[in-house]
């Protein structure tokens, strides 16, 4: 695959498969690729929260959300939103 004028190949994907993936993504168009991106983001958020729940089975849903936000936000911003919160992700 050409990326910024450099050939980039996936280490675990054959060239034929990679070309089919590119073709499929192009056929999806911008709306389809955007929808796929949103689905992947939702999946990642769910997986991350499941990991937090696994590590902290005693956390409430609110604490799971706070722990998730602690992972994705800068510490300063997190502390502004949740002053005094010492949650462990």
Secondary structure, 3 states (H helix, E strand, C coil): CEECCEECCCCCCCHHHHHHHHHHHHHHHHHHHHHHHHHHHHHHHHHHHHHHHHHCCCCCHHHHHHHHHHHHCCHHHHHHHCCCCCCCC
